[in-house]
Amino acid sequence: MSDPPSEANGFLFPQVEMLLRSFAHWSHRELLPPSRDLIADARRLYEAPFVVVSHGTEADPVFNYGNALALELFELTWDAFSELPSRRSAEPINQQQRTLFLQRVARDGYLEGYEGVRISSTGRRFRILGAVLWNLLDAEGRISGQAASFARWEYL
């Protein structure tokens, strides 16, 4: 577990750099308009008006990044979010669908238009709409997790 994104840790710019670089690799687009200041980009992603989350490659992957909007939507502190297995962001009934989509992303590298129901820490259910999912690639091109981003959701 790392400290929450802040000025003190450069808003976790190494993780953000991987998120941005991997998104561009798979989508041939930019998640954020690029600048020459990686720490500024990391801050902009943390404060973005869309959700961005990622998890690692553990057997039961745990979230390792969530921007401020993700934390708000899932109603979690950074500490709680960064200890949460990502599968627990979906209700048990929706986990099979989530798993199938993540397997497609693992195979294809990238998927657009994902929709699915998620649940916050207080039990509030919401449907994410038009999400993009992608594999994270480390500096050597090895898969080091998966990420998702979406700007639309509806509470159920």
C-alpha atoms as a printed R data frame, in Angstrom:
    type eleno elety resid chain resno       x       y       z
1   ATOM     1    CA   MET     A     1   0.000   0.000   0.000
2   ATOM     2    CA   SER     A     2   1.297   3.453  -0.885
3   ATOM     3    CA   ASP     A     3   0.428   6.860   0.440
4   ATOM     4    CA   PRO     A     4  -2.435   8.655  -1.311
5   ATOM     5    CA   PRO     A     5  -1.551  10.747  -4.342
6   ATOM     6    CA   SER     A     6  -0.305  14.148  -3.200
7   ATOM     7    CA   GLU     A     7   2.323  16.811  -3.822
8   ATOM     8    CA   ALA     A     8   4.622  14.918  -1.431
9   ATOM     9    CA   ASN     A     9   4.789  11.824  -3.671
10  ATOM    10    CA   GLY     A    10   4.332  13.508  -7.038
11  ATOM    11    CA   PHE     A    11   0.746  12.242  -7.268
12  ATOM    12    CA   LEU     A    12   2.172   8.747  -7.847
13  ATOM    13    CA   PHE     A    13   3.611   9.806 -11.189
14  ATOM    14    CA   PRO     A    14   5.304   6.434 -11.958
15  ATOM    15    CA   GLN     A    15   1.905   4.673 -11.854
16  ATOM    16    CA   VAL     A    16   0.284   7.501 -13.791
17  ATOM    17    CA   GLU     A    17   3.043   7.425 -16.410
18  ATOM    18    CA   MET     A    18   2.348   3.712 -16.935
19  ATOM    19    CA   LEU     A    19  -1.421   4.346 -17.099
20  ATOM    20    CA   LEU     A    20  -1.020   7.109 -19.695
21  ATOM    21    CA   ARG     A    21   1.639   5.340 -21.770
22  ATOM    22    CA   SER     A    22  -0.303   2.051 -21.802
23  ATOM    23    CA   PHE     A    23  -3.555   3.773 -22.744
24  ATOM    24    CA   ALA     A    24  -1.822   5.497 -25.672
25  ATOM    25    CA   HIS     A    25  -0.198   2.202 -26.723
26  ATOM    26    CA   TRP     A    26  -3.506   0.321 -26.953
27  ATOM    27    CA   SER     A    27  -5.918   3.069 -28.024
28  ATOM    28    CA   HIS     A    28  -3.627   5.257 -30.161
29  ATOM    29    CA   ARG     A    29  -5.145   8.221 -28.261
30  ATOM    30    CA   GLU     A    30  -4.223  10.233 -25.201
31  ATOM    31    CA   LEU     A    31  -6.131   9.850 -21.925
32  ATOM    32    CA   LEU     A    32  -5.028  13.410 -21.075
33  ATOM    33    CA   PRO     A    33  -3.545  16.044 -23.336
34  ATOM    34    CA   PRO     A    34   0.173  15.480 -22.777
35  ATOM    35    CA   SER     A    35   2.498  18.017 -21.249
36  ATOM    36    CA   ARG     A    36   6.203  18.027 -20.495
37  ATOM    37    CA   ASP     A    37   5.576  17.865 -16.754
38  ATOM    38    CA   LEU     A    38   4.809  14.325 -15.572
39  ATOM    39    CA   ILE     A    39   3.986  15.418 -12.029
40  ATOM    40    CA   ALA     A    40   1.527  17.995 -13.380
41  ATOM    41    CA   ASP     A    41   0.000  15.253 -15.556
42  ATOM    42    CA   ALA     A    42  -0.269  12.981 -12.515
43  ATOM    43    CA   ARG     A    43  -2.046  15.724 -10.579
44  ATOM    44    CA   ARG     A    44  -4.385  16.386 -13.517
45  ATOM    45    CA   LEU     A    45  -5.272  12.690 -13.715
46  ATOM    46    CA   TYR     A    46  -5.908  12.506  -9.975
47  ATOM    47    CA   GLU     A    47  -8.206  15.533 -10.214
48  ATOM    48    CA   ALA     A    48  -9.780  14.573 -13.574
49  ATOM    49    CA   PRO     A    49 -13.557  14.784 -14.122
50  ATOM    50    CA   PHE     A    50 -13.604  11.091 -15.087
51  ATOM    51    CA   VAL     A    51 -12.839   7.918 -13.147
52  ATOM    52    CA   VAL     A    52  -9.531   6.091 -13.525
53  ATOM    53    CA   VAL     A    53  -8.672   2.918 -11.599
54  ATOM    54    CA   SER     A    54  -6.081   0.198 -11.928
55  ATOM    55    CA   HIS     A    55  -5.106  -3.070 -10.320
56  ATOM    56    CA   GLY     A    56  -2.032  -5.268 -10.353
57  ATOM    57    CA   THR     A    57  -1.424  -8.827 -11.472
58  ATOM    58    CA   GLU     A    58  -1.863 -10.636  -8.167
59  ATOM    59    CA   ALA     A    59  -3.878 -13.880  -8.154
60  ATOM    60    CA   ASP     A    60  -6.699 -11.788  -6.650
61  ATOM    61    CA   PRO     A    61  -5.801  -8.345  -8.063
62  ATOM    62    CA   VAL     A    62  -5.902  -5.399  -5.655
63  ATOM    63    CA   PHE     A    63  -6.544  -1.807  -6.691
64  ATOM    64    CA   ASN     A    64  -3.292   0.139  -6.847
65  ATOM    65    CA   TYR     A    65  -4.629   3.417  -8.223
66  ATOM    66    CA   GLY     A    66  -7.856   5.346  -8.083
67  ATOM    67    CA   ASN     A    67  -8.219   9.017  -8.787
68  ATOM    68    CA   ALA     A    68 -10.229  11.365  -6.545
69  ATOM    69    CA   LEU     A    69 -13.468  10.783  -8.458
70  ATOM    70    CA   ALA     A    70 -13.054   7.002  -8.165
71  ATOM    71    CA   LEU     A    71 -12.554   7.277  -4.413
72  ATOM    72    CA   GLU     A    72 -15.659   9.453  -4.163
73  ATOM    73    CA   LEU     A    73 -17.781   7.137  -6.314
74  ATOM    74    CA   PHE     A    74 -16.721   4.000  -4.442
75  ATOM    75    CA   GLU     A    75 -17.022   5.902  -1.140
76  ATOM    76    CA   LEU     A    76 -13.611   4.814   0.086
77  ATOM    77    CA   THR     A    77 -10.498   6.390   1.531
78  ATOM    78    CA   TRP     A    78  -7.231   5.853  -0.310
79  ATOM    79    CA   ASP     A    79  -6.093   3.342   2.329
80  ATOM    80    CA   ALA     A    80  -9.272   1.261   2.022
81  ATOM    81    CA   PHE     A    81  -9.315   1.466  -1.775
82  ATOM    82    CA   SER     A    82  -5.683   0.436  -2.164
83  ATOM    83    CA   GLU     A    83  -6.328  -2.703  -0.081
84  ATOM    84    CA   LEU     A    84  -9.516  -3.714  -1.926
85  ATOM    85    CA   PRO     A    85  -9.444  -6.694  -4.283
86  ATOM    86    CA   SER     A    86 -10.874  -5.244  -7.495
87  ATOM    87    CA   ARG     A    87 -13.395  -8.101  -7.809
88  ATOM    88    CA   ARG     A    88 -15.097  -6.734  -4.688
89  ATOM    89    CA   SER     A    89 -16.077  -3.596  -6.601
90  ATOM    90    CA   ALA     A    90 -18.778  -5.747  -8.221
91  ATOM    91    CA   GLU     A    91 -21.555  -7.600  -6.452
92  ATOM    92    CA   PRO     A    92 -21.126 -11.392  -6.473
93  ATOM    93    CA   ILE     A    93 -23.908 -11.742  -9.040
94  ATOM    94    CA   ASN     A    94 -22.004  -9.429 -11.433
95  ATOM    95    CA   GLN     A    95 -18.517 -10.831 -10.878
96  ATOM    96    CA   GLN     A    96 -18.737 -13.461 -13.609
97  ATOM    97    CA   GLN     A    97 -19.552 -10.819 -16.250
98  ATOM    98    CA   ARG     A    98 -16.690  -8.653 -14.944
99  ATOM    99    CA   THR     A    99 -14.286 -11.606 -15.094
100 ATOM   100    CA   LEU     A   100 -15.223 -12.374 -18.707
101 ATOM   101    CA   PHE     A   101 -14.549  -8.783 -19.775
102 ATOM   102    CA   LEU     A   102 -11.213  -8.704 -17.949
103 ATOM   103    CA   GLN     A   103 -10.235 -11.925 -19.713
104 ATOM   104    CA   ARG     A   104 -11.032 -10.284 -23.068
105 ATOM   105    CA   VAL     A   105  -8.884  -7.299 -22.119
106 ATOM   106    CA   ALA     A   106  -6.054  -9.628 -21.069
107 ATOM   107    CA   ARG     A   107  -6.258 -11.332 -24.476
108 ATOM   108    CA   ASP     A   108  -6.837  -8.261 -26.689
109 ATOM   109    CA   GLY     A   109  -5.144  -5.539 -24.647
110 ATOM   110    CA   TYR     A   110  -7.993  -3.051 -24.900
111 ATOM   111    CA   LEU     A   111 -11.790  -2.883 -24.806
112 ATOM   112    CA   GLU     A   112 -14.185   0.041 -25.269
113 ATOM   113    CA   GLY     A   113 -17.839   0.376 -24.376
114 ATOM   114    CA   TYR     A   114 -17.893  -1.779 -21.252
115 ATOM   115    CA   GLU     A   115 -20.946  -1.444 -19.016
116 ATOM   116    CA   GLY     A   116 -21.469  -3.104 -15.681
117 ATOM   117    CA   VAL     A   117 -22.912  -2.669 -12.213
118 ATOM   118    CA   ARG     A   118 -20.580  -1.784  -9.370
119 ATOM   119    CA   ILE     A   119 -21.127  -1.240  -5.682
120 ATOM   120    CA   SER     A   120 -19.691   1.339  -3.313
121 ATOM   121    CA   SER     A   121 -18.449   0.608   0.196
122 ATOM   122    CA   THR     A   122 -21.833   1.686   1.596
123 ATOM   123    CA   GLY     A   123 -23.764  -0.622  -0.755
124 ATOM   124    CA   ARG     A   124 -24.792   2.068  -3.224
125 ATOM   125    CA   ARG     A   125 -25.121   0.427  -6.648
126 ATOM   126    CA   PHE     A   126 -24.276   2.173  -9.901
127 ATOM   127    CA   ARG     A   127 -23.969   1.197 -13.534
128 ATOM   128    CA   ILE     A   128 -20.841   2.350 -15.308
129 ATOM   129    CA   LEU     A   129 -21.436   3.333 -18.917
130 ATOM   130    CA   GLY     A   130 -19.026   3.346 -21.830
131 ATOM   131    CA   ALA     A   131 -15.927   2.353 -19.892
132 ATOM   132    CA   VAL     A   132 -12.564   1.738 -21.496
133 ATOM   133    CA   LEU     A   133 -10.398  -1.094 -20.130
134 ATOM   134    CA   TRP     A   134  -6.765  -1.707 -21.019
135 ATOM   135    CA   ASN     A   135  -3.721  -3.714 -20.041
136 ATOM   136    CA   LEU     A   136  -0.934  -1.889 -18.251
137 ATOM   137    CA   LEU     A   137   2.530  -2.380 -19.681
138 ATOM   138    CA   ASP     A   138   5.711  -1.791 -17.706
139 ATOM   139    CA   ALA     A   139   8.760  -0.102 -19.266
140 ATOM   140    CA   GLU     A   140   9.860  -3.452 -20.765
141 ATOM   141    CA   GLY     A   141   6.439  -4.114 -22.310
142 ATOM   142    CA   ARG     A   142   5.351  -6.758 -19.794
143 ATOM   143    CA   ILE     A   143   1.745  -6.773 -18.604
144 ATOM   144    CA   SER     A   144   1.647  -5.401 -15.071
145 ATOM   145    CA   GLY     A   145  -2.069  -4.989 -14.481
146 ATOM   146    CA   GLN     A   146  -5.237  -3.585 -15.961
147 ATOM   147    CA   ALA     A   147  -6.913  -0.201 -15.853
148 ATOM   148    CA   ALA     A   148 -10.329   1.263 -16.526
149 ATOM   149    CA   SER     A   149 -11.704   4.704 -17.142
150 ATOM   150    CA   PHE     A   150 -15.226   6.041 -17.499
151 ATOM   151    CA   ALA     A   151 -16.963   9.384 -17.312
152 ATOM   152    CA   ARG     A   152 -20.582   8.262 -17.120
153 ATOM   153    CA   TRP     A   153 -22.516   6.269 -14.563
154 ATOM   154    CA   GLU     A   154 -26.032   6.079 -13.192
155 ATOM   155    CA   TYR     A   155 -27.102   5.232  -9.680
156 ATOM   156    CA   LEU     A   156 -29.503   2.301  -9.410
